[in-house]
Amino acid sequence: MILTLAKTVQGSTDLGIHTKMANRHGLIAGATGTGKTISLRKMAESFSRLGVPVFLADVKGDLSGIANAGTATGKVGERMAEFGLGDEYLTGFPVRFWDVYGETGIPVRVTISQLGSTLLARLLGLNDTQEGLLNLVFKVADDRGWHLLDLKDLRSMLVYVSDHAAEFRVQYGNVSAASIGAIQRQLLQLESEGGNEFFGEPSLNLEDWVQSEGDKGVINILNSEKLMRSPRLYGAFLLWFLAEIFETFPEVGDLDKPKFVLFFDEAHLLFDDMPPALTKQIEQVVRLIRSKGVGVYFVTQNPLDLPDTILGQLGNRIQHALRAFTPRDQKAVKSAAETFRSNENLNVAEVISELGVGEALVSFLDEKGMPSVVERAYILPPSSQLPPLDARERDQAYQGDVLYRYYKDMVDNYSAFEALNEEKAKAEQAEQAEQATNTAQTQVATQQATQQKSGSGALEGFLGGLSGGRKKSGQGTAYNVADALGSQINKQATKAISRGLMGVIKNLLK
């Protein structure tokens, strides 16, 4: 089956993509205002008509009109009349709106655990030492059964590992304070770009993006106007998205039609600030994801904006006009011309600069997977509404979606942050209990010592009183009693001695 996308300028021959080759990826390129978005819309509509779910990264916010049927006016009306297309050609398509920030669509979230330590390390641009430490943090959390859902979970784990560095050094390896600090700084930057909204639950289930309504595939539109200003966060989403597809989709080989098609508009914005590690990761996924029945299409201004390793994987190509005003532009024109299978009736290098709006050089893979001869063609007009939906229409569309009720509110489930707080609370309670026990023991010891001292003082006072010792201040009642008793005894003893002496004297005198 062929998806008709264009007609040749001469002869009006239909040109299109063989559906079983649609998973060999593709490229839509051209200068600003040459018709790239029209080609993107037409391809997305064609896949949806075929029943294939589609994903679109809407960078400029002008794709939401796909939800409504178009009108036979302006350039669309002219092309419809030129190609003999009737009013039945105009139709809307099932659309689902998504937004990482939850402002203009259903929120898109992913957990830290789902992203994984490897992808997160590459996203943050960590070196080998820092990546090793991040792996250690994930391992500690996993061993203790603590889930890493959002950024506060990861931060709390970093603090926990730092506080118990001596303990973990023996079991897991060295814990560097400098690496801990470097990771925390990168997380702060990620948070400033909207990481708190992106990481959390409920996380996105890809099955919700691979849906159809009736006989048409659902077109999932991710509003990327704000997201593209945070390339790190966009890179995180793209990496997770492609990796998740690769891990969860089964191997299917070359199907009669793809299971899922992805379009990344303004791809040059994506790769401009992309760390080399992320670029390599995307290249690997793009190369391997074909066997999952998934097609990836990049839309950019200049083919040179894409890394050569990725550009070489894109077999289906629509090339709109390029302007050769600068040496770099001239190089781009030459490079683009050389990538097409030559046509003896067409000077590609010259034609690229001459193409009008809605015209393009087209080359698709044939049924054997070989590039077809390049042709100059008119892109068929889109069937849907060209202007985007207004804010009210868009809000009604996504807020009335059945999935919105499930994804709209972030859920803060029990995770590492809560587990560590509980552990901290238990430690504080244990410390307080120990302090209370120590205080009680001290009080008991003090009381016993006081009692012993009181008893000893009484005995000492009693003996002192008996012996006629002088009373000291604070000796107490015992000393008084003993002192009185001692005085009486002394008086009686003195009288007895005196009487004895007088008796002796009297006897001597006789």
HUSULTA-V773771 format. One record per pair of residues at least 6 apart in sequence whose ideal C-beta (glycine too) atoms are under 7 Angstrom apart, sorted by sequence separation. I is the first residue (numbers start at 0). J is the second residue. D is the distance in whole Angstrom. If there is no record, write none. Layout:
I&J&D + I&J&D
//
This chain:
6&12&7 + 29&35&5 + 47&53&6 + 69&75&6 + 98&104&4 + 147&153&6 + 168&174&6 + 211&217&6 + 226&232&6 + 227&233&6 + 263&269&6 + 299&305&6 + 322&328&6 + 323&329&5 + 364&370&6 + 365&371&5 + 397&403&6 + 6&13&6 + 7&14&6 + 46&53&5 + 55&62&6 + 96&103&7 + 97&104&4 + 140&147&6 + 160&167&6 + 167&174&6 + 210&217&5 + 226&233&5 + 251&258&7 + 288&295&7 + 321&328&7 + 6&14&7 + 27&35&5 + 71&79&5 + 96&104&4 + 97&105&5 + 98&106&7 + 99&107&5 + 111&119&7 + 125&133&6 + 270&278&6 + 297&305&6 + 302&310&6 + 339&347&6 + 362&370&5 + 363&371&6 + 388&396&7 + 470&478&5 + 5&14&4 + 79&88&6 + 96&105&7 + 98&107&7 + 147&156&7 + 323&332&5 + 351&360&7 + 362&371&6 + 3&13&5 + 4&14&6 + 43&53&5 + 97&107&5 + 120&130&4 + 137&147&7 + 164&174&4 + 223&233&7 + 285&295&6 + 321&331&6 + 350&360&7 + 4&15&5 + 27&38&5 + 208&219&5 + 321&332&5 + 336&347&4 + 362&373&5 + 3&15&4 + 4&16&7 + 27&39&6 + 43&55&6 + 336&348&4 + 361&373&7 + 470&482&6 + 2&15&5 + 120&133&5 + 161&174&7 + 347&360&6 + 360&373&5 + 361&374&5 + 1&15&4 + 2&16&5 + 119&133&7 + 160&174&6 + 321&335&6 + 460&474&5 + 464&478&5 + 1&16&7 + 71&86&7 + 161&176&7 + 333&348&6 + 336&351&6 + 360&375&6 + 361&376&5 + 460&475&6 + 463&478&6 + 1&17&6 + 2&18&6 + 140&156&6 + 297&313&7 + 332&348&6 + 335&351&6 + 461&477&5 + 465&481&5 + 116&133&5 + 139&156&7 + 318&335&6 + 358&375&7 + 359&376&6 + 460&477&4 + 464&481&3 + 0&18&5 + 71&89&7 + 116&134&5 + 161&179&5 + 456&474&7 + 457&475&7 + 460&478&3 + 463&481&7 + 464&482&4 + 467&485&6 + 70&89&7 + 332&351&5 + 358&377&6 + 359&378&6 + 456&475&6 + 465&484&7 + 69&89&5 + 136&156&5 + 332&352&6 + 357&377&6 + 457&477&4 + 461&481&4 + 464&484&7 + 465&485&5 + 44&65&7 + 68&89&5 + 116&137&4 + 136&157&6 + 139&160&6 + 339&360&7 + 357&378&6 + 460&481&6 + 464&485&5 + 40&62&7 + 43&65&7 + 68&90&5 + 157&179&6 + 340&362&6 + 467&489&7 + 68&91&5 + 339&362&5 + 67&91&5 + 136&160&6 + 282&306&7 + 285&309&6 + 36&61&7 + 40&65&6 + 66&91&5 + 135&160&7 + 157&182&6 + 350&375&6 + 66&92&7 + 157&183&6 + 282&308&5 + 286&312&6 + 347&373&6 + 65&92&5 + 282&309&5 + 285&312&5 + 66&94&4 + 139&167&7 + 278&306&6 + 281&309&7 + 303&331&5 + 345&373&6 + 65&94&6 + 154&183&7 + 302&331&6 + 323&352&5 + 301&331&5 + 321&351&5 + 322&352&7 + 340&370&5 + 342&372&5 + 345&375&6 + 18&49&7 + 266&297&4 + 303&334&6 + 320&351&6 + 321&352&6 + 340&371&7 + 342&373&5 + 135&167&7 + 139&171&7 + 154&186&6 + 237&269&7 + 261&293&7 + 266&298&6 + 267&299&5 + 302&334&6 + 320&352&7 + 340&372&5 + 342&374&7 + 63&96&7 + 138&171&6 + 153&186&7 + 265&298&7 + 266&299&4 + 267&300&6 + 302&335&5 + 318&351&7 + 340&373&6 + 112&146&6 + 258&292&4 + 259&293&5 + 260&294&5 + 261&295&5 + 262&296&5 + 263&297&5 + 264&298&5 + 265&299&7 + 267&301&7 + 270&304&6 + 320&354&4 + 339&373&4 + 112&147&5 + 197&232&6 + 257&292&5 + 258&293&6 + 261&296&7 + 263&298&7 + 270&305&6 + 319&354&6 + 111&147&4 + 135&171&5 + 150&186&6 + 193&229&6 + 233&269&7 + 257&293&6 + 260&296&7 + 262&298&6 + 270&306&7 + 4&41&6 + 110&147&7 + 111&148&6 + 135&172&6 + 192&229&4 + 257&294&5 + 267&304&3 + 4&42&6 + 110&148&5 + 111&149&7 + 194&232&6 + 197&235&7 + 205&243&6 + 252&290&6 + 254&292&5 + 266&304&7 + 192&231&6 + 193&232&5 + 197&236&7 + 205&244&7 + 234&273&6 + 238&277&6 + 245&284&6 + 266&305&6 + 150&190&6 + 192&232&5 + 241&281&7 + 250&290&5 + 251&291&7 + 319&359&5 + 4&45&6 + 111&152&6 + 227&268&5 + 250&291&7 + 251&292&4 + 318&359&6 + 111&153&5 + 132&174&7 + 189&231&6 + 205&247&6 + 230&272&4 + 238&280&6 + 242&284&6 + 245&287&6 + 317&359&5 + 318&360&4 + 2&45&4 + 132&175&6 + 189&232&7 + 230&273&7 + 234&277&5 + 241&284&4 + 245&288&5 + 248&291&4 + 150&194&5 + 237&281&7 + 244&288&6 + 248&292&7 + 317&361&6 + 47&92&5 + 150&195&6 + 248&293&7 + 132&178&4 + 245&291&6 + 316&362&5 + 2&49&7 + 128&175&7 + 132&179&7 + 241&288&7 + 244&291&6 + 44&92&6 + 150&198&6 + 315&363&5 + 129&178&5 + 133&182&6 + 149&198&5 + 209&258&7 + 244&293&6 + 315&364&6 + 128&178&6 + 132&182&7 + 149&199&5 + 209&259&6 + 314&364&5 + 148&199&6 + 129&181&5 + 148&200&6 + 129&182&6 + 314&370&7 + 125&182&7 + 123&182&7 + 123&185&4 + 123&189&7 + 6&82&6 + 111&198&6 + 109&197&6 + 110&198&6 + 108&197&6 + 109&198&6 + 110&199&7 + 113&202&6 + 108&198&7 + 110&200&6 + 108&199&5 + 108&200&7 + 110&202&5 + 100&193&6 + 108&201&7 + 109&202&5 + 99&193&7 + 108&202&5 + 109&203&6 + 101&196&7 + 108&203&6 + 100&196&5 + 107&203&5 + 99&196&6 + 99&197&5 + 122&231&7 + 122&234&6 + 122&235&5 + 107&221&7 + 122&238&7 + 104&222&5 + 93&212&4 + 103&222&5 + 118&238&5 + 114&235&7 + 118&239&7 + 93&215&6 + 95&217&6 + 97&219&6 + 92&215&6 + 97&220&7 + 93&217&5 + 94&218&5 + 95&219&5 + 96&220&5 + 97&221&5 + 98&222&5 + 118&242&6 + 93&218&7 + 100&225&6 + 114&239&5 + 92&218&5 + 94&220&6 + 96&222&7 + 113&239&7 + 99&226&5 + 109&239&5 + 99&236&7 + 124&274&5 + 65&218&6 + 121&274&7 + 54&208&6 + 121&276&4 + 122&277&7 + 52&208&6 + 121&277&6 + 52&209&5 + 63&220&6 + 52&210&6 + 62&220&6 + 52&211&6 + 121&280&6 + 50&211&6 + 60&222&6 + 53&216&6 + 55&218&6 + 57&220&5 + 50&214&6 + 52&216&4 + 55&219&7 + 57&221&6 + 60&224&5 + 50&215&6 + 51&216&4 + 52&217&5 + 53&218&5 + 54&219&5 + 55&220&5 + 56&221&5 + 57&222&6 + 58&223&5 + 59&224&7 + 50&216&5 + 53&219&7 + 55&221&7 + 57&223&6 + 58&224&7 + 48&215&6 + 56&223&5 + 47&215&5 + 47&216&5 + 58&227&5 + 46&216&6 + 47&218&5 + 43&218&6 + 207&402&6 + 201&405&6 + 51&256&6 + 201&406&6 + 51&257&6 + 56&262&7 + 58&264&5 + 49&256&6 + 52&259&5 + 53&260&5 + 54&261&5 + 55&262&5 + 56&263&5 + 57&264&7 + 58&265&4 + 54&262&7 + 56&264&5 + 51&260&6 + 53&262&7 + 55&264&7 + 200&409&7 + 201&410&6 + 58&268&7 + 199&409&5 + 200&410&5 + 200&412&6 + 46&260&5 + 43&262&6 + 39&262&6 + 39&264&6 + 22&253&7 + 19&253&5 + 19&254&7 + 21&256&7 + 22&257&5 + 19&255&5 + 21&257&5 + 18&255&6 + 19&256&7 + 18&256&4 + 21&260&7 + 42&296&7 + 0&255&7 + 0&256&7 + 39&298&5 + 156&415&5 + 155&415&6 + 159&419&6 + 24&285&7 + 155&416&5 + 152&414&5 + 35&298&6 + 152&415&4 + 148&412&6 + 152&416&5 + 155&419&5 + 24&289&7 + 151&416&5 + 23&289&6 + 148&414&4 + 22&289&5 + 147&414&7 + 146&414&4 + 147&415&6 + 27&296&7 + 31&300&6 + 145&414&7 + 146&415&6 + 22&292&6 + 24&294&6 + 30&300&6 + 145&415&4 + 22&293&6 + 24&295&5 + 25&296&4 + 26&297&6 + 27&298&5 + 28&299&6 + 29&300&7 + 22&294&4 + 24&296&7 + 28&300&7 + 21&294&5 + 28&301&7 + 145&418&5 + 28&302&5 + 140&415&5 + 26&302&7 + 38&317&5 + 35&319&6 + 34&319&5 + 33&319&4 + 26&313&4 + 33&320&4 + 24&312&5 + 25&313&5 + 24&313&5 + 25&314&7 + 29&318&7 + 24&314&6 + 25&315&3 + 26&316&5 + 27&317&5 + 28&318&5 + 29&319&3 + 30&320&6 + 103&393&6 + 23&314&4 + 25&316&6 + 28&319&7 + 29&320&6 + 30&321&6 + 92&383&6 + 23&315&6 + 29&321&7 + 30&322&5 + 90&382&5 + 91&383&6 + 105&397&6 + 89&382&5 + 104&397&5 + 88&382&6 + 105&400&6 + 82&379&7 + 96&393&6 + 105&402&6 + 105&403&5 + 16&315&5 + 96&396&6 + 106&406&5 + 79&380&6 + 96&397&4 + 105&406&5 + 106&407&6 + 108&409&7 + 78&380&4 + 75&380&4 + 95&400&6 + 28&335&7 + 75&385&7 + 69&381&6 + 69&382&6 + 69&383&5 + 68&383&6 + 69&384&5 + 67&383&6 + 68&384&7 + 69&385&6 + 67&384&4 + 65&383&4 + 64&383&6 + 37&357&6 + 64&384&4 + 33&354&7 + 38&359&7 + 64&385&6 + 34&356&5 + 64&386&5 + 66&388&6 + 33&356&6 + 34&357&5 + 64&387&5 + 63&387&4 + 64&388&6 + 34&359&7 + 63&388&4 + 61&387&5 + 60&387&6 + 63&393&6 + 66&396&6 + 41&378&6 + 44&381&6 + 41&379&6 + 44&382&6 + 44&383&6 + 38&378&5 + 41&381&5 + 23&364&6 + 37&378&6 + 40&381&4 + 40&383&7 + 20&364&4 + 34&378&6 + 37&381&6 + 23&368&7 + 17&363&7 + 14&361&5 + 16&363&5 + 17&364&6 + 15&363&7 + 17&365&7 + 20&368&6 + 14&363&7 + 17&366&5 + 5&359&7 + 5&361&5 + 14&374&6 + 14&376&5 + 7&374&5 + 8&375&5 + 7&375&7 + 8&376&6 + 7&376&5 + 8&377&6 + 6&376&6 + 5&376&4 + 6&377&5 + 5&377&6 + 5&378&5 + 6&379&7 + 4&378&7 + 5&379&6 + 4&379&6 + 3&379&7
//
